[in-house]
Amino acid sequence: MRSKVMAILVLAVGGVTLSVPLFAHHGTAAFETEKKVTLKGTVTEWLWSNPHCLLQLDVKGDDGKVVHWVGETQNPVSMTNVGWSKAAIKSGDEVTVTILQVKNGMPLGRLVSVLLPNGKTLISGEGASREVRDELERQVREGTSK
Amino acid sequence: MTDCRRDSSGRKSALRTMRHLIIVVVPALVFSSVALGRTKQPQQAPVVKDRKSGAFKGQKAAPAAVPRHDLSGTWEPANGPSEGIQIDGVKAMPNDGKPEHQLPYTPYGLQAYKSHHALAGADENLPGFNNDPRDKCEPLGFPRMTFYNLRETQMLQNEYKIVMLYEYGTVWRVIWTDGRELPKLVDGGVLIGKEVKEPRYYGYSVGKWVNDTTLIVQTTGMMGEDRVWLDTAGRPISDQVHVEERIHRADHDHLEWTVTIDDPKMYTKPWVAMDKFRMKLEDPHRDVMEQYCSLTEMENYNKVFASPASVPTGQKSGR
């Protein structure tokens, strides 16, 4: 089972970008790119809200300048289905995130994954195929992804 | 005397026999009556692994019988939660630009479609430029409720009606199965008896069982095109719409849900929006989450994410 979880992680965070419109609120083509960025930063807010949850974090660049990033996920119901929760992320957490940045280049995007301070990685299913996401949901429902 | 003694000893023997009978038979009768009584009670479920099938781990359960005239239970899209979101429009006719998915618009219907700036579908807009009433947390109405975020749906029923509890918006619909007629569409609403009643977001629904496992639901009397959309891709619907649902319990654990739209104001002919969409029965103990639209949360989302994400490349967002 651990290998299955690893496979999902690799597919979700790695090179596969067979993205399909999974979002319950808006489509994908208008403002999403396939440009994945990986950032290390400090969480300033994890908002468990509709229509999308929002993770805000401060990221210090090599030049010492801090850039404020915002990553959106799906809504709380969809995120619960893939094993996320309101309590999973806290302000002050040092995290590493992978984000699909928006087209206009702003420090915004869709969260693909979050590596938490405890070493656990949350996977959103974005940027991955429908099958990968469904497998993730199945594992969460059956309690086998822990 | 001898006879008398014999009689006496025979009587003692008979009494002994009776005592034995009482000891053996009465408890047996008592237990059997308890057992008989129990047969009238619901069977106690054995300790099992699978709550739905009742099968022990490793045991292959016999398929459960399909209950007659019964849709009760908690249902979810059989192919996973993503299946019911229908972000690009109704499942059977998504707004994906393919010729086979073009809807038979009337001129007025096409005009109404073009006035909608949807966030999804072939003509999708940036988040900052949409006019979907959903984003103002307006009621979605029926049938859009079935075409948007169709997730875990609880169905409760008695001899008079079936109630559908949708997860999104914590919204319910009542489908009357008590034999009443479908209200007639008239100017300003529907005619019920001699009274004209107002249009409703979720309309007026009546259901009839056409066989043991198939319910046909007719719905009319919905809000007009100035208040509701058909789907998230911006397709229109009017107060003249008549919706027919065919809900078939294909087996114990699955429903097939077909929805046909007949709206002469918007479309030149009836068309199928959901075609045998499969729902599967969930564990009855499952607690369904709430999914809601909050204007406060929507405004915050627009401010923090949607608006800056919608700024054309090269312009400053003011963030």
Chai-1 contact restraints between the chains, C-beta under 6 A:
chainA,res_idxA,chainB,res_idxB,connection_type,confidence,min_distance_angstrom,max_distance_angstrom,comment,restraint_id
A,P21,B,I87,contact,1.0,0.0,6.0,A-B,restraint_1
A,P21,B,D88,contact,1.0,0.0,6.0,A-B,restraint_2
A,L22,B,S82,contact,1.0,0.0,6.0,A-B,restraint_3
A,A24,B,I85,contact,1.0,0.0,6.0,A-B,restraint_4
A,A24,B,N149,contact,1.0,0.0,6.0,A-B,restraint_5
A,H26,B,L119,contact,1.0,0.0,6.0,A-B,restraint_6
A,H26,B,P127,contact,1.0,0.0,6.0,A-B,restraint_7
A,G27,B,L119,contact,1.0,0.0,6.0,A-B,restraint_8
A,G27,B,A120,contact,1.0,0.0,6.0,A-B,restraint_9
A,G27,B,E124,contact,1.0,0.0,6.0,A-B,restraint_10
A,A30,B,E124,contact,1.0,0.0,6.0,A-B,restraint_11
A,A30,B,L126,contact,1.0,0.0,6.0,A-B,restraint_12
A,F31,B,L126,contact,1.0,0.0,6.0,A-B,restraint_13
A,F31,B,A309,contact,1.0,0.0,6.0,A-B,restraint_14
A,S49,B,E297,contact,1.0,0.0,6.0,A-B,restraint_15
A,N50,B,S294,contact,1.0,0.0,6.0,A-B,restraint_16
A,N50,B,E297,contact,1.0,0.0,6.0,A-B,restraint_17
A,H52,B,Y301,contact,1.0,0.0,6.0,A-B,restraint_18
A,L54,B,V304,contact,1.0,0.0,6.0,A-B,restraint_19
A,V70,B,V304,contact,1.0,0.0,6.0,A-B,restraint_20
A,V70,B,F305,contact,1.0,0.0,6.0,A-B,restraint_21
A,E72,B,F305,contact,1.0,0.0,6.0,A-B,restraint_22
A,V77,B,M289,contact,1.0,0.0,6.0,A-B,restraint_23
A,V77,B,Q291,contact,1.0,0.0,6.0,A-B,restraint_24
A,N81,B,P81,contact,1.0,0.0,6.0,A-B,restraint_25
A,V102,B,A309,contact,1.0,0.0,6.0,A-B,restraint_26
A,N104,B,V311,contact,1.0,0.0,6.0,A-B,restraint_27
A,N104,B,T313,contact,1.0,0.0,6.0,A-B,restraint_28
A,M106,B,P308,contact,1.0,0.0,6.0,A-B,restraint_29
A,L108,B,A309,contact,1.0,0.0,6.0,A-B,restraint_30
A,D134,B,G80,contact,1.0,0.0,6.0,A-B,restraint_31
